[in-house]
Amino acid sequence: MEGILWLIFTVLTIIPMLKLLPFFGINKWWALASVIPFGVLALLWVMAMKLQELEKR
């Protein structure tokens, strides 16, 4: 049961990442890092850094 919940949350996280990452100039295949428990946090951190760079321009 826990594996099914993990799979559902992983899929629900990968789908938005596939849509968002190209806007930040990151390859969409990095969305697969969401499979790793802290991969989502790392991706969000990288996206925040890219957003700061875009706002400075």
C-alpha positions as CSV (number, residue, x, y, z in Angstrom):
1,M,0.0,0.0,0.0
2,E,2.8,2.4,0.8
3,G,4.5,1.7,-2.5
4,I,1.3,2.6,-4.3
5,L,1.0,5.9,-2.5
6,W,4.6,6.7,-3.2
7,L,4.0,6.0,-6.9
8,I,0.9,8.2,-7.0
9,F,2.7,11.2,-5.4
10,T,5.7,10.7,-7.6
11,V,3.6,10.8,-10.8
12,L,1.7,13.8,-9.5
13,T,5.0,15.6,-9.0
14,I,6.7,14.6,-12.2
15,I,3.9,15.8,-14.5
16,P,4.0,19.5,-13.3
17,M,7.8,19.4,-13.3
18,L,7.7,18.3,-17.0
19,K,5.8,21.4,-17.8
20,L,7.7,23.9,-15.6
21,L,11.4,22.9,-16.1
22,P,11.7,24.0,-19.8
23,F,10.5,27.5,-18.8
24,F,13.5,27.8,-16.5
25,G,16.0,26.5,-19.1
26,I,16.3,23.1,-17.5
27,N,16.1,19.9,-19.5
28,K,12.7,18.2,-18.9
29,W,14.3,14.9,-18.2
30,W,15.5,16.3,-14.8
31,A,11.9,15.8,-13.7
32,L,12.8,12.2,-13.1
33,A,14.8,13.4,-10.1
34,S,11.4,13.6,-8.4
35,V,11.7,9.8,-7.9
36,I,14.4,10.4,-5.3
37,P,12.9,11.6,-2.0
38,F,14.8,14.9,-1.9
39,G,15.0,15.3,-5.7
40,V,11.9,17.6,-5.7
41,L,13.5,19.9,-3.1
42,A,16.7,20.1,-5.2
43,L,14.7,20.9,-8.3
44,L,12.7,23.6,-6.5
45,W,15.9,25.1,-5.2
46,V,17.5,25.2,-8.7
47,M,14.3,26.7,-10.2
48,A,14.3,29.4,-7.5
49,M,17.9,30.3,-8.3
50,K,17.0,30.5,-12.0
51,L,14.0,32.7,-11.2
52,Q,16.3,35.1,-9.3
53,E,18.6,35.3,-12.4
54,L,15.6,36.0,-14.6
55,E,14.3,38.7,-12.3
56,K,17.7,40.6,-12.4
57,R,17.5,41.0,-16.2
